[in-house]
Amino acid sequence: MWLFWLYEILGLIGVIVVVILFCRWRKISLWAFIKRNYKWIALAIASVWLLIVILCWHHLFDATYCYFRGKSMKANTKYSIFLGECQIETPRGSYVPIEKSRALPNGNHHDDDTDDYFGN
């Protein structure tokens, strides 16, 4: 989720830099330009933010789904935008993909020597 907000902040900075460069190129006062065109600048910022939301829609949906799945399981979860998967915290603090986990993190704790899958 932090990557989405980074994109949003970078988009805002990008619009501001474009406005500043345009004012320097046309040799116009920045504050006078903003005062005359504040609606267009606000529309540009809103469209850049909307474009970023549309581009990140899949990851935003998956992150929200992962959050509520973790709440329903009463477990700590996080969505990895790089791996594209929801991860659940194990009792030792590491994160594993939630689809590949076999038990809840606060379930029965066995010795490290036993393997429930193979019955050892």
CNS distance restraints for C-alpha pairs under 8 A (distance, minus, plus):
assign (resid   1 and name CA) (resid   5 and name CA) 6.71 0.50 0.50
assign (resid   1 and name CA) (resid  60 and name CA) 7.37 0.50 0.50
assign (resid   1 and name CA) (resid  63 and name CA) 7.14 0.50 0.50
assign (resid   1 and name CA) (resid  79 and name CA) 7.86 0.50 0.50
assign (resid   1 and name CA) (resid  81 and name CA) 7.77 0.50 0.50
assign (resid   2 and name CA) (resid   6 and name CA) 6.17 0.50 0.50
assign (resid   3 and name CA) (resid   7 and name CA) 6.27 0.50 0.50
assign (resid   3 and name CA) (resid  81 and name CA) 7.99 0.50 0.50
assign (resid   4 and name CA) (resid   8 and name CA) 6.32 0.50 0.50
assign (resid   4 and name CA) (resid  56 and name CA) 7.14 0.50 0.50
assign (resid   5 and name CA) (resid   9 and name CA) 6.15 0.50 0.50
assign (resid   6 and name CA) (resid  10 and name CA) 6.08 0.50 0.50
assign (resid   7 and name CA) (resid  11 and name CA) 6.06 0.50 0.50
assign (resid   7 and name CA) (resid  52 and name CA) 7.08 0.50 0.50
assign (resid   8 and name CA) (resid  12 and name CA) 6.35 0.50 0.50
assign (resid   8 and name CA) (resid  49 and name CA) 6.07 0.50 0.50
assign (resid   8 and name CA) (resid  52 and name CA) 6.79 0.50 0.50
assign (resid   9 and name CA) (resid  13 and name CA) 6.19 0.50 0.50
assign (resid  10 and name CA) (resid  14 and name CA) 5.97 0.50 0.50
assign (resid  11 and name CA) (resid  15 and name CA) 6.33 0.50 0.50
assign (resid  11 and name CA) (resid  45 and name CA) 7.72 0.50 0.50
assign (resid  11 and name CA) (resid  48 and name CA) 6.24 0.50 0.50
assign (resid  11 and name CA) (resid  49 and name CA) 6.84 0.50 0.50
assign (resid  11 and name CA) (resid  52 and name CA) 7.98 0.50 0.50
assign (resid  12 and name CA) (resid  16 and name CA) 6.32 0.50 0.50
assign (resid  12 and name CA) (resid  45 and name CA) 6.27 0.50 0.50
assign (resid  12 and name CA) (resid  48 and name CA) 7.63 0.50 0.50
assign (resid  12 and name CA) (resid  49 and name CA) 7.73 0.50 0.50
assign (resid  13 and name CA) (resid  17 and name CA) 6.09 0.50 0.50
assign (resid  14 and name CA) (resid  18 and name CA) 6.18 0.50 0.50
assign (resid  15 and name CA) (resid  19 and name CA) 6.27 0.50 0.50
assign (resid  15 and name CA) (resid  44 and name CA) 7.21 0.50 0.50
assign (resid  15 and name CA) (resid  45 and name CA) 6.44 0.50 0.50
assign (resid  16 and name CA) (resid  20 and name CA) 6.23 0.50 0.50
assign (resid  17 and name CA) (resid  21 and name CA) 6.06 0.50 0.50
assign (resid  18 and name CA) (resid  22 and name CA) 6.02 0.50 0.50
assign (resid  19 and name CA) (resid  23 and name CA) 6.21 0.50 0.50
assign (resid  20 and name CA) (resid  24 and name CA) 6.28 0.50 0.50
assign (resid  20 and name CA) (resid  30 and name CA) 6.68 0.50 0.50
assign (resid  21 and name CA) (resid  25 and name CA) 6.07 0.50 0.50
assign (resid  22 and name CA) (resid  26 and name CA) 6.14 0.50 0.50
assign (resid  23 and name CA) (resid  27 and name CA) 5.63 0.50 0.50
assign (resid  23 and name CA) (resid  28 and name CA) 4.94 0.50 0.50
assign (resid  23 and name CA) (resid  29 and name CA) 6.52 0.50 0.50
assign (resid  23 and name CA) (resid  30 and name CA) 5.83 0.50 0.50
assign (resid  23 and name CA) (resid  33 and name CA) 7.34 0.50 0.50
assign (resid  24 and name CA) (resid  28 and name CA) 6.45 0.50 0.50
assign (resid  28 and name CA) (resid  32 and name CA) 7.42 0.50 0.50
assign (resid  28 and name CA) (resid  33 and name CA) 6.82 0.50 0.50
assign (resid  29 and name CA) (resid  33 and name CA) 6.20 0.50 0.50
assign (resid  30 and name CA) (resid  34 and name CA) 6.20 0.50 0.50
assign (resid  31 and name CA) (resid  35 and name CA) 5.98 0.50 0.50
assign (resid  32 and name CA) (resid  36 and name CA) 6.21 0.50 0.50
assign (resid  33 and name CA) (resid  37 and name CA) 5.95 0.50 0.50
assign (resid  33 and name CA) (resid  38 and name CA) 7.90 0.50 0.50
assign (resid  34 and name CA) (resid  38 and name CA) 5.07 0.50 0.50
assign (resid  34 and name CA) (resid  41 and name CA) 7.43 0.50 0.50
assign (resid  37 and name CA) (resid  41 and name CA) 6.30 0.50 0.50
assign (resid  38 and name CA) (resid  42 and name CA) 6.02 0.50 0.50
assign (resid  39 and name CA) (resid  43 and name CA) 6.08 0.50 0.50
assign (resid  40 and name CA) (resid  44 and name CA) 6.08 0.50 0.50
assign (resid  41 and name CA) (resid  45 and name CA) 6.24 0.50 0.50
assign (resid  42 and name CA) (resid  46 and name CA) 6.12 0.50 0.50
assign (resid  43 and name CA) (resid  47 and name CA) 6.04 0.50 0.50
assign (resid  44 and name CA) (resid  48 and name CA) 6.19 0.50 0.50
assign (resid  45 and name CA) (resid  49 and name CA) 6.22 0.50 0.50
assign (resid  46 and name CA) (resid  50 and name CA) 6.06 0.50 0.50
assign (resid  47 and name CA) (resid  51 and name CA) 6.00 0.50 0.50
assign (resid  48 and name CA) (resid  52 and name CA) 6.26 0.50 0.50
assign (resid  49 and name CA) (resid  53 and name CA) 6.23 0.50 0.50
assign (resid  50 and name CA) (resid  54 and name CA) 6.16 0.50 0.50
assign (resid  51 and name CA) (resid  55 and name CA) 6.16 0.50 0.50
assign (resid  52 and name CA) (resid  56 and name CA) 6.07 0.50 0.50
assign (resid  53 and name CA) (resid  57 and name CA) 5.66 0.50 0.50
assign (resid  56 and name CA) (resid  60 and name CA) 6.12 0.50 0.50
assign (resid  57 and name CA) (resid  61 and name CA) 6.15 0.50 0.50
assign (resid  58 and name CA) (resid  62 and name CA) 6.24 0.50 0.50
assign (resid  59 and name CA) (resid  63 and name CA) 5.97 0.50 0.50
assign (resid  59 and name CA) (resid  81 and name CA) 6.56 0.50 0.50
assign (resid  59 and name CA) (resid  84 and name CA) 7.52 0.50 0.50
assign (resid  60 and name CA) (resid  64 and name CA) 6.20 0.50 0.50
assign (resid  61 and name CA) (resid  65 and name CA) 6.12 0.50 0.50
assign (resid  62 and name CA) (resid  66 and name CA) 6.03 0.50 0.50
assign (resid  62 and name CA) (resid  79 and name CA) 7.31 0.50 0.50
assign (resid  62 and name CA) (resid  85 and name CA) 7.93 0.50 0.50
assign (resid  62 and name CA) (resid  86 and name CA) 7.69 0.50 0.50
assign (resid  63 and name CA) (resid  67 and name CA) 6.15 0.50 0.50
assign (resid  63 and name CA) (resid  78 and name CA) 7.43 0.50 0.50
assign (resid  63 and name CA) (resid  79 and name CA) 5.22 0.50 0.50
assign (resid  63 and name CA) (resid  86 and name CA) 7.44 0.50 0.50
assign (resid  64 and name CA) (resid  68 and name CA) 6.34 0.50 0.50
assign (resid  65 and name CA) (resid  69 and name CA) 6.02 0.50 0.50
assign (resid  66 and name CA) (resid  70 and name CA) 6.14 0.50 0.50
assign (resid  66 and name CA) (resid  77 and name CA) 6.67 0.50 0.50
assign (resid  66 and name CA) (resid  78 and name CA) 6.63 0.50 0.50
assign (resid  66 and name CA) (resid  79 and name CA) 6.19 0.50 0.50
assign (resid  66 and name CA) (resid  86 and name CA) 5.56 0.50 0.50
assign (resid  66 and name CA) (resid  87 and name CA) 7.93 0.50 0.50
assign (resid  67 and name CA) (resid  71 and name CA) 6.33 0.50 0.50
assign (resid  67 and name CA) (resid  77 and name CA) 6.41 0.50 0.50
assign (resid  67 and name CA) (resid  78 and name CA) 6.84 0.50 0.50
assign (resid  67 and name CA) (resid  79 and name CA) 7.79 0.50 0.50
assign (resid  68 and name CA) (resid  72 and name CA) 6.13 0.50 0.50
assign (resid  69 and name CA) (resid  73 and name CA) 6.29 0.50 0.50
assign (resid  69 and name CA) (resid  77 and name CA) 7.99 0.50 0.50
assign (resid  70 and name CA) (resid  74 and name CA) 5.88 0.50 0.50
assign (resid  70 and name CA) (resid  75 and name CA) 5.08 0.50 0.50
assign (resid  70 and name CA) (resid  76 and name CA) 5.84 0.50 0.50
assign (resid  70 and name CA) (resid  77 and name CA) 5.23 0.50 0.50
assign (resid  70 and name CA) (resid  88 and name CA) 7.52 0.50 0.50
assign (resid  71 and name CA) (resid  75 and name CA) 6.36 0.50 0.50
assign (resid  71 and name CA) (resid  76 and name CA) 7.69 0.50 0.50
assign (resid  73 and name CA) (resid 104 and name CA) 7.55 0.50 0.50
assign (resid  75 and name CA) (resid  88 and name CA) 7.06 0.50 0.50
assign (resid  75 and name CA) (resid  89 and name CA) 7.13 0.50 0.50
assign (resid  75 and name CA) (resid 104 and name CA) 7.64 0.50 0.50
assign (resid  75 and name CA) (resid 105 and name CA) 6.86 0.50 0.50
assign (resid  76 and name CA) (resid  88 and name CA) 5.96 0.50 0.50
assign (resid  76 and name CA) (resid  89 and name CA) 5.53 0.50 0.50
assign (resid  77 and name CA) (resid  86 and name CA) 6.90 0.50 0.50
assign (resid  77 and name CA) (resid  87 and name CA) 5.48 0.50 0.50
assign (resid  77 and name CA) (resid  88 and name CA) 4.42 0.50 0.50
assign (resid  77 and name CA) (resid  89 and name CA) 6.08 0.50 0.50
assign (resid  78 and name CA) (resid  86 and name CA) 5.89 0.50 0.50
assign (resid  78 and name CA) (resid  87 and name CA) 5.35 0.50 0.50
assign (resid  78 and name CA) (resid  88 and name CA) 6.63 0.50 0.50
assign (resid  79 and name CA) (resid  84 and name CA) 7.23 0.50 0.50
assign (resid  79 and name CA) (resid  85 and name CA) 5.85 0.50 0.50
assign (resid  79 and name CA) (resid  86 and name CA) 4.43 0.50 0.50
assign (resid  79 and name CA) (resid  87 and name CA) 6.02 0.50 0.50
assign (resid  80 and name CA) (resid  84 and name CA) 5.52 0.50 0.50
assign (resid  80 and name CA) (resid  85 and name CA) 5.56 0.50 0.50
assign (resid  80 and name CA) (resid  86 and name CA) 6.31 0.50 0.50
assign (resid  80 and name CA) (resid  87 and name CA) 7.19 0.50 0.50
assign (resid  81 and name CA) (resid  85 and name CA) 7.10 0.50 0.50
assign (resid  85 and name CA) (resid  97 and name CA) 6.57 0.50 0.50
assign (resid  85 and name CA) (resid  98 and name CA) 7.94 0.50 0.50
assign (resid  86 and name CA) (resid  97 and name CA) 5.88 0.50 0.50
assign (resid  86 and name CA) (resid  98 and name CA) 5.82 0.50 0.50
assign (resid  86 and name CA) (resid  99 and name CA) 7.89 0.50 0.50
assign (resid  87 and name CA) (resid  95 and name CA) 5.63 0.50 0.50
assign (resid  87 and name CA) (resid  96 and name CA) 5.17 0.50 0.50
assign (resid  87 and name CA) (resid  97 and name CA) 4.27 0.50 0.50
assign (resid  87 and name CA) (resid  98 and name CA) 4.96 0.50 0.50
assign (resid  88 and name CA) (resid  95 and name CA) 5.27 0.50 0.50
assign (resid  88 and name CA) (resid  96 and name CA) 5.55 0.50 0.50
assign (resid  88 and name CA) (resid  97 and name CA) 6.21 0.50 0.50
assign (resid  88 and name CA) (resid  98 and name CA) 5.32 0.50 0.50
assign (resid  88 and name CA) (resid 101 and name CA) 7.96 0.50 0.50
assign (resid  88 and name CA) (resid 105 and name CA) 7.83 0.50 0.50
assign (resid  89 and name CA) (resid  93 and name CA) 5.75 0.50 0.50
assign (resid  89 and name CA) (resid  94 and name CA) 5.60 0.50 0.50
assign (resid  89 and name CA) (resid  95 and name CA) 4.42 0.50 0.50
assign (resid  89 and name CA) (resid  96 and name CA) 6.60 0.50 0.50
assign (resid  89 and name CA) (resid 105 and name CA) 6.72 0.50 0.50
assign (resid  90 and name CA) (resid  94 and name CA) 5.49 0.50 0.50
assign (resid  90 and name CA) (resid  95 and name CA) 5.96 0.50 0.50
assign (resid  90 and name CA) (resid  96 and name CA) 7.15 0.50 0.50
assign (resid  90 and name CA) (resid 105 and name CA) 5.12 0.50 0.50
assign (resid  91 and name CA) (resid 105 and name CA) 5.56 0.50 0.50
assign (resid  91 and name CA) (resid 106 and name CA) 6.73 0.50 0.50
assign (resid  96 and name CA) (resid 100 and name CA) 7.36 0.50 0.50
assign (resid  96 and name CA) (resid 101 and name CA) 6.88 0.50 0.50
assign (resid  97 and name CA) (resid 101 and name CA) 6.48 0.50 0.50
assign (resid 103 and name CA) (resid 107 and name CA) 6.60 0.50 0.50
assign (resid 110 and name CA) (resid 114 and name CA) 6.90 0.50 0.50
assign (resid 114 and name CA) (resid 119 and name CA) 7.59 0.50 0.50
assign (resid 114 and name CA) (resid 120 and name CA) 5.50 0.50 0.50
assign (resid 115 and name CA) (resid 119 and name CA) 5.93 0.50 0.50
assign (resid 115 and name CA) (resid 120 and name CA) 5.34 0.50 0.50
assign (resid 116 and name CA) (resid 120 and name CA) 6.67 0.50 0.50
